[in-house]
């Protein structure tokens, strides 16, 4: 019987290897075999038997504590009965019994062929093997029972035990998403397209930056649609609404809830925690979030995910009875009250619970009248405690102290708390054990922890990760129709990909992820309505100009920075290390993240212009230093020239120096002297005279009052205009015609160009930009720029009619 014995020899291997595999597929396979037992051939029944044994051994390997021995004993008692019942059920073929004994076989009958006889003999051998393996399992059980007391002690003494430990990462990756790994058997699975709801309280500029890193870590691992519920103040809402709108991540929905309207709900609670009043707002989520929302994961902004959030979402299926809160035990000694003399924390159950990660069953909480529950508890405790020290966490713990049945205790790897002197190291043994990292110390990345370098690097990975790579489709999941995305796809589909200028045309429609107000911004415009904001754009190679501009211009500044995610963090470190920049709260930094091969200069200008908060703008470039006192001079000129009621563009004459070290002129007289000595020059006099020639520098030398000049072809001065002036045309990217087109548009809208007699700005030398190098060396680049220029002029003719014909004429004559 070579075929039969070959099959049989492999089956014990399957049974032996089964316990080492933690995937759930064999269990499902076993169930399928039993459901289809009748009519199966002997090889199928043999495989089923092997899988049954494999399952029993795996159950022995997984279960822990007292349940291990009970389950194992029941398994050993049941295996022989199940085996013989299954063999009896499987011994029917076509509704009639098939004999298993060779004494009952009748070789002369057509029903019993030589092949079936070999199969029966093979099955008998397999039955004997099963019985032998069962006896071996009984011996193993008796040995394990002898060691049982020591094992139970280990379970209670080690925080990382299966009751609260590392979990089964292979099972989780296979789709069996578990919360408490201590329970045996298959865990509930999150449906492929089930939406996961996440609530975050966020207020201010710094918290908005933290939220982005948290969201990146969630998006990196996720496989499900996400719905973020952001309880945000007006600042955070403006920042994050723009960010998500321009991020355009598929299968992600974001709703905002006005945190300022919720202040009255919690403002009566004194709070010493650095999170302020916003640190109490998780208490009112049952009232804030939609009434039809049944469950939500609530996260602090200083959380980093190291796994799929669906694994945490699946823990909701493990809630029992009146459990409505999923929390991880606090890993510091805070609530034990022994940190210092006279330390008196709020009441808590044991070590208490940390509220950085919360699973809320909203529907049940509402039925329990959660609002009334926490308010009564807070009022009673505040009579003795006077204020909270850890914001909402103190009140949650006080409620749990009275009602411990409300809590479903989560394994500590769902909230590894990296504050000083915590037991967080007991939550993990390996990198794969980590699920959620919580930087809950005021020190954040400077916290004391044995493995802090590893955690810091993990955090920095997401901090600097290219967010554009997270625009991944979730295949097989229907997503809500996004009008902006559909319009973008329609516009792109209308472009000819064979066009040699396709990349130029495509850039006009590219949506760049934008993070407004990357640093703290605080400024109230002057009450006399004359305030002026300097507007500019820059990339990483012009960062060194920021301090010098801040020294020359004391007024508000709006800057758009074109950076990658990693460069944005470099800029943050640069700015935080600069006394000059940190002392200025009236400089708005807006990050436009890199995408594509061109520098979107006019998009950057538009972003900076759009978020100007003053009535007037000075449209400059980052490599120009304004004269000292220009800010106040422009405010006076606004009144003198009545810019509020007239369409005027005030021109600030531009000069340049070829010296990196320049003694900056403090007056017009000193500047004229430097012009005569050859230390300064009129801007681009030697390479692009037409750009600033209409300013009429000869007249400016002696002028004492503002004078008007006419538009000429290729004119591109730096101007001060009202905030409602037209935007820059986005079709012009990189080098060439980006300012020229804008000045042409101002002229078409009948702006007057007025030169200011006592104003000036000086261009500082720098290495040539990458874009001007491409313009000079790439013929196709110049051809495409000429094509775009002609198309712009045609558009001008359509918009402004007969008045725009002069631009075509001037171009032909130039």
C-alpha positions, 0 to 999 in steps of 0.5 A, a space after each residue: 500500500 505505497 500510496 496509503 502509507 505515503 499519505 499516512 506518514 505525512 499526517 503526523 507531521 501536520 499534527 505536530 506542526 499545527 501548534 506552532 502556527 497561530 493562524 486561524 485558517 486550520 480551525 476554519 478548515 476543520 469546521 468545513 470538514 465536519 460540516 461535509 463529513 458524509 460522503 468524504 473519501 478516506 484521505 479527506 477524513 484522515 486530513 480532518 482527523 489530523 486537523 482535529 488533533 492539531 486544533 486540540 494541541 493548539 488549544 493546549 498551547 494558547 489557553 492560559 491559567 485555570 482555563 488551560 487545564 479545564 479546556 485541555 481535559 475536556 479536549 482529551 475526553 472528547 477527541 476519541 468520542 468525536 473521532 469514532 462518531 465522525 468515522 461512523 458518520 463518514 462510513 456511509 456512502 450513497 446512504 448505505 453503510 460501508 464496512 471498516 472491518 476486513 472480516 466483513 469485506 467481500 472481495 467478490 462484490 463489485 462494491 469493494 474494489 482493491 482500491 477501497 480495500 487499501 483505503 480501509 486498511 490505511 484508515 485502520 492504521 490512522 485510527 491506531 495512530 490517533 489513539 497513540 497520540 491521544 495517550 501521549 497528550 494525556 501524559 503531557 497533561 499530567 506533567 503540566 498539572 504537576 507544574 500548574 501552581 508555579 505557572 499560575 504564579 507567573 501569570 499573576 506576577 508578569 504584566 506581559 502575560 497573555 491576560 495583559 501581554 503581548 498578544 498574538 500578532 500573527 493571528 491579528 495580521 491574519 484578520 483575527 483581531 483580538 483585544 484581550 489575548 487571554 481568551 481562547 478560540 476565534 476572535 471577532 473579525 472587523 468587516 472589510 469595509 466597516 467604517 471605524 470612528 475616531 474622536 480627537 479633541 484638538 485646540 491650537 497650533 501645536 496640537 494641530 501639528 501633533 494630530 497630523 502625526 497621529 493621523 499618519 500613523 493610523 493611515 499607514 496601517 489602516 485597511 478600513 474606511 475612517 471617520 474622524 470626529 474632531 472637537 476643535 477650536 476655530 484655529 485647529 478647525 481652519 488648519 485641519 479642514 484645509 489640510 484634509 481638503 487638500 490631502 484628499 485621502 480616499 475613504 476618509 471622512 472628517 467632521 468638526 465640532 466647535 470646541 468653543 461652544 462646549 466650554 460652558 459644559 466643563 468651564 466650572 471644573 478647575 483644572 491644573 493640567 497643561 491641556 487646560 479646558 480642552 483636556 476636559 472635553 472628552 467627558 461630553 462626547 456622548 452629548 457632542 457626537 451624533 446621537 446615531 453614533 454607537 461607538 467610537 475610539 477616543 485618542 489623545 493627540 500625542 498617540 502613535 499607532 504601530 498597528 492597524 486601528 481595526 484591531 482595537 476597534 474589534 475589542 468592542 465585540 468583547 465588551 460584556 454586560 454593562 461594560 461601556 468604557 475600554 481603558 488601559 490601566 495607568 502605568 505610573 504610581 500617580 493614583 497610588 498616592 506615594 509619589 511625594 509627601 502629602 500627595 493626594 490624588 483623586 480616587 481611583 480603582 487600584 492604579 487607576 486608568 489612563 484616558 489617552 486611549 478610550 473605547 466608548 460605547 456611546 449608545 449604552 452610556 447615553 442610556 446610563 445617563 452618563 452626563 448626570 453620572 460624571 457631573 454628580 461625581 465631579 461635584 462631590 469630589 471637587 468639594 474636597 479636591 478643589 481642582 483636577 490634576 489630570 483633567 478628564 482622567 481624574 473624573 473618569 477614574 472617580 466614576 470607575 471607582 464607584 462603578 467598576 463594572 463600567 470598565 473593560 480592561 484593555 491589555 497595556 500594549 494598547 496604551 504604552 505610556 512613556 511618561 517618567 517612572 512608569 511600568 511601560 517596559 512590562 507591556 512589551 517584549 518585542 517590537 511586534 508586541 507594540 500597538 499604541 505608543 502614548 507620549 503622555 509626559 510634558 517632556 514628550 520625546 525627551 522622556 526617560 525610558 530604557 527604549 526611548 530611542 527606539 520609540 523616538 525613531 518610530 515617532 520620527 518615521 511618521 513625523 517625516 513620512 511623505 503624507 502623499 504616499 498615504 493617498 491609497 485607495 481601499 479596493 473593494 470598498 465603495 467611497 462617498 462621492 467627492 466633488 473636488 476629486 471628481 472635478 480634478 479627474 475630469 480636468 486631468 482627463 481632458 489633457 492630452 498626455 502626448 502634448 510635450 507641455 503636458 507636465 506644465 499643464 498638469 501642474 495647474 490642477 495639482 492639489 498640494 497638501 497644505 498645512 496653514 499656520 505651522 507655528 503659533 500665530 498671534 496678531 491683531 491688525 491696527 485699528 486705523 485700517 492701514 495695516 500692511 502684510 509682507 507676502 512672500 514664498 520660499 523653499 528650503 534653500 532660502 531659509 536663511 533669509 527669514 531672520 534678516 527679513 524679520 529684522 527689517 520688517 516689523 509688521 505682519 508677514 505671511 509666508 508660504 514654504 514649499 517643503 517635503 514632510 522631512 524638510 518641514 520638521 527641519 524648518 520647525 527645529 530651525 525656527 524653534 532654535 532661533 531667538 529672532 523667529 521665536 520672538 515674532 508671533 506675527 509671522 504666519 508660516 504656511 507649509 505647502 508640501 512638495 509634489 511634482 517636478 515644478 516649483 509652484 511659485 504662483 500657487 505659493 503666492 496665492 496661499 500666502 495672499 489668501 491668509 493675509 489678515 490686514 487690509 493691504 499686502 506688500 507682494 515681495 520675494 524672499 530674497 529681498 530685504 526691505 529698507 528699515 522703516 518701510 512698514 511704517 512708511 507704507 502705512 502712511 502712503 496708504 492714507 496719502 494715496 487713498 488706497 481704500 477707495 481707489 485702484 492703485 498699486 504702489 511700487 517699491 523700487 527694487 535694487 540689487 547687490 552682488 556682495 554677500 556682505 552689505 552695509 545696508 543703506 539707512 536712507 535714500 541718500 545713502 542708497 544713491 551714493 552706493 549706486 554711484 559707487 557701483 556697490 548697488 545696481 537697479 534690479 536686473 539692469 544687466 540681464 532683464 532691463 525691461 522688467 523694471 525699466 518703467 519704474 523710471 529710476 532716473 526720475 526716482 533719484 530726484 522725486 519727492 512725491 509719488 508719481 504715476 507710470 504706465 504699464 509696459 510689456 514684461 513689467 514686473 515691479 513689486 507692489 502694495 495692493 489691497 487684499 482683494 486684488 486678483 490672484 496669480 495665474 497658476 499655469 506659470 510654474 518655476 521660472 518665467 512670466 509668473 509676476 509679469 502675468 499678474 501685473 498685466 492682470 492688474 493693468 487690465 483691471 485698471 489699476 494705477 501704478 504709483 512709484 513711491 519716492 522714498 521707498 526701496 528694497 534690495 535683492 541679496 545674492 544667492 545661488 541660481 535656483 534649479 528652475 532658472 537653470 532648467 529655463 536656461 538649459 532646456 529648450 523644451 522648457 522655453 518652448 512650453 513657457 512661450 506656449 503658456 504665455 500665448 494662451 494666457 494672452 488669449 484668455 485675457 482677450 476673452 475676459 477683458 475684450 478690446 482693452 486687452 488687445 494692447 497686450 498682444 500688440 506690445 508683445 509683438 513690438 517688444 
